[in-house]
Amino acid sequence: MSTPTGPASGLPVRMPRPRQSGRHRRPEPVVAPEGAPALVLAVPGTPSGATRSLAEEVVSIARSELPGLDARIGYLDGDDGEFLSLQAVLAHAAQERTARFEQARADGADVTEPDGPVAVVVPLLAGPDAALLRRVRQAVMDSRTAAELTDVLGPHPLLAEALHVRLSEAGLARADRARLFTVATAADGIILASVGGEEAVQAAGITGMLLAARLAVPVMAAALDDQGSIAATAEQLRTSGSSQLALAPYLIGPEIDATLVEEAAREAGCSAAESLGAYPAIGKLALSKYTTALGIAQQPTGAPAH
């Protein structure tokens, strides 16, 4: 039997759960602001079904990290049929924003004319590639839209994590550096293969240092698009004491013909891991570039310890 002040003596009392406070408080979920610019993923290379699947997975990861995100895909070599070009995607985004404003005004809503960028363009590139980035900038200019272009995704610790995972998937590295077990085929020297010339090699080298710290083996960056660079780097690693090499593509995938990686591995006399592809870190880094460009608060993105 209850009393005016609560349950009768002897009955359990359900107390409201206190709200967490301090540094252990669960953060409130972040959502994309209403009317925020679109995130447009600029995808290099020849469009294909595989490329589209990869790009769709990347934007799906980004959407899952920021609910309400308007994420789109524009192909640098799009045909504006099955694969929309970057220029066309940006133009469509601008037209849609104008149409929404005009409809709202026609409906009597008290709205102000939109300003600021229509979209934030994020190149799907792990490292700098001057030639590709020039084409991305030109496509943005040709679209005649107010779009902001971000930097490429790397260098970043999450890319070192992704490289580690791809190497372990190929049996070329230990999956977990904290466990004391060995892999018979684990490499004792890594060639980090990039494209984009010397600037790309230098940028890859930064991520390479992070990868070397994870694997405790030497890692050297080399250019796939510089003839003889991969072979020379392989020789340098062998001269310094590495006998079992592996090639790790510092590439998302679409930006280069996959046969070049295979040829480079044969040239170096070693096995190769898969490209980074749609590893979850790629979507998270694309979103990070977007939120940084707009000044949107986002939950910290970091690589989990292994």
C-alpha positions, -999 to +999 in steps of 0.1 A: +000+000+000+013+034-009+015+065+012+012+101+000+050+103+000+058+071-018+055+033-017+047+016+016+076+004+038+093-027+025+086-021-012+115-013-035+118+023-045+128+030-081+149+061-082+156+081-114+190+074-128+213+104-122+225+121-154+262+115-160+284+145-155+321+153-158+345+137-183+327+104-183+294+119-194+281+104-226+283+131-254+252+143-270+249+129-306+260+154-332+239+159-363+244+179-395+231+214-392+199+221-412+208+235-446+245+226-442+264+223-475+267+190-491+298+168-487+309+160-523+334+132-526+356+139-556+366+105-570+395+103-594+402+076-620+381+058-646+346+053-632+334+017-628+310-004-608+338-012-583+347+024-580+311+034-574+307+007-547+339+019-530+328+056-531+293+047-518+307+028-489+329+058-480+300+082-480+279+057-461+305+056-433+305+094-433+267+096-430+267+071-401+292+093-383+271+125-389+233+118-392+216+141-416+247+146-437+240+154-474+268+134-490+272+130-528+297+115-552+312+133-582+336+116-606+366+135-620+362+115-653+324+112-651+302+109-682+271+127-667+251+095-675+256+066-651+285+084-634+279+121-627+309+144-631+321+165-602+311+196-621+275+183-627+271+173-590+281+207-578+258+224-603+229+203-592+236+210-555+235+247-563+202+245-582+186+225-555+195+250-528+181+278-549+149+259-555+145+252-518+149+289-510+124+300-537+098+274-526+101+284-490+097+321-499+067+312-521+052+294-491+054+326-471+083+315-449+105+341-434+138+330-450+170+347-460+187+341-492+214+313-486+250+323-487+282+305-480+294+273-498+269+251-516+293+221-510+325+211-495+346+190-520+368+163-504+392+146-528+393+109-524+431+108-522+454+096-494+482+119-504+488+150-527+487+145-564+493+179-581+479+168-615+447+154-601+442+182-577+445+208-605+417+189-623+395+189-592+400+227-587+392+233-624+360+212-621+350+233-591+357+265-611+338+253-641+307+244-620+304+282-612+293+273-577+304+285-543+322+253-533+351+248-508+379+224-516+396+206-487+431+190-485+436+153-492+430+128-464+466+122-453+490+121-436+471+108-406+475+081-379+443+065-391+459+058-424+488+041-407+462+019-389+446+011-423+479+002-439+486-021-409+453-038-413+457-043-451+492-058-445+479-081-418+450-092-441+476-102-467+496-121-440+525-096-443+523-082-408+511-092-373+475-083-368+481-072-332+514-058-321+505-063-284+505-101-287+537-120-287+532-142-318+548-142-352+536-145-387+558-167-409+553-144-439+555-111-420+577-086-438+608-071-422+608-041-445+579-022-461+578-002-493+550+024-491+539+030-527+524+064-536+515+084-567+519+121-572+556+127-574+581+138-548+555+157-528+534+126-524+565+105-514+573+130-487+537+130-474+536+092-475+568+092-455+551+109-426+524+081-424+552+056-430+570+067-398+537+060-379+534+026-396+570+018-388+563+026-351+533+002-352+552-027-369+587-021-355+602-026-390+617-001-414+592+016-438+603+036-469+581+055-493+586+054-531+567+066-561+548+042-584+548+069-611+586+073-610+603+046-631+628+026-610+618+042-577+602+011-563+631-012-573+657+013-559+639+015-526+637-023-524+674-025-529+680+001-502+659-019-477+677-051-486+711-034-483+702-022-448+693-057-437+657-064-446+653-097-464+615-102-467+598-071-482+562-061-487+546-034-508+518-014-492+499+008-516+494+043-500+463+046-523+426+045-519+423+026-552+405+044-580+433+069-586+456+044-604+454+013-625+457-017-602+481-034-626+507-008-617+508-021-581+512-057-593+540-047-617+557-027-589+556-057-566+571-079-593+598-053-599+606-053-561+604-090-559+579-090-531+542-095-522+517-066-521+488-057-498+455-044-511+449-007-515+432+011-486+398+010-503+367+017-482+384+010-449+363+028-422+390+054-415+386+067-451+350+077-445+359+092-411+387+112-425+365+125-454+340+136-428+367+152-407+378+173-436+342+184-442+335+193-405+368+211-402+360+232-433+327+242-418+337+245-382+312+218-371+320+201-338+326+164-342+335+136-319+373+131-318+385+106-344+415+086-335+431+052-341+423+025-315+453+010-298+465-024-309 
